[in-house]
Amino acid sequence: MNKTIVDIFIPCFIDQLYPETGLNMVKVLEKLGCEVRYNPNQSCCGQPAFNAGFIEESSRVAHKFLKDFSNEETHYIVSPSASCVGMVRNAYPDIFVTSSEFTNYRNLEKKVMEFSEFLINVLQVTKIPDATLPAKITYHDSCSALRECGIKAGPRLLLQNISGLELIEMDDSETCCGFGGTFAVKFESISAAMAEQKVENALASGAEYIVSTDTSCLMHLQAYIKKNNKPLKVLHLADVLAKAI
């Protein structure tokens, strides 16, 4: 039986701050029989520049992304970041609409998937074999996953099917955590208040961990947790699945 070949896209946040999450994604993919490939020439998807209004700069990065991942050997492109996947799906059409590369982009877009999407929709895996983790977890719907990629049930299903894990829904799980990239810098007090609300809802659920598909959200929440000495931890979905196997 041929292995499913996966090209992984590791976003800036994970490459620079949470490399273990990228490694854990690889661990899970290999556990499920995938052949994982990594192109060291890859860099950013261009989202920071695009969101800040630097369209020309983000366009150059987007064209590099297309070049890095467009080749005959490219199969699925899997990323542990719904935010970056959302950028490719929703912002790249505006960037490439007047470009001769638009057709190449559309062909590439079909291959780009968020980690949990790939597990469920391509590998058709809803339960990792022999996965066990005694923990109480609540799930945070990141704006990018929920609103840009339509991801909601998948991560929860993967978590629910881990032996010993208790998934507890917190109030307002779909509410933004307050990060929003430059929003957290420009509107610090509002951003902090939103993080406080999210953390307090998680604590009220009785969970030990907040889990999400986006490290940017988790970084923001972790900063609030650490500053205020809250008895709560954060984990990316890939980290949870890797810990369980």
RAHUSUL-V872587 format. One record per helix or strand. SS is the DSSP state (H for helix, E for strand). FROM is the first residue (numbers start at 1). LEN is the number of residues. If there is no record, write none. Layout:
BEGIN
SS_FROM_LEN ; SS_FROM_LEN
END
This chain:
BEGIN
E_5_5 ; H_12_5 ; H_19_13 ; E_35_3 ; H_47_5 ; H_55_15 ; E_76_4 ; H_82_9 ; H_92_5 ; H_102_8 ; E_112_3 ; H_115_8 ; E_132_8 ; H_143_6 ; H_153_8 ; E_163_5 ; H_183_4 ; H_188_18 ; E_209_4 ; H_215_13 ; E_233_4 ; H_237_8
END
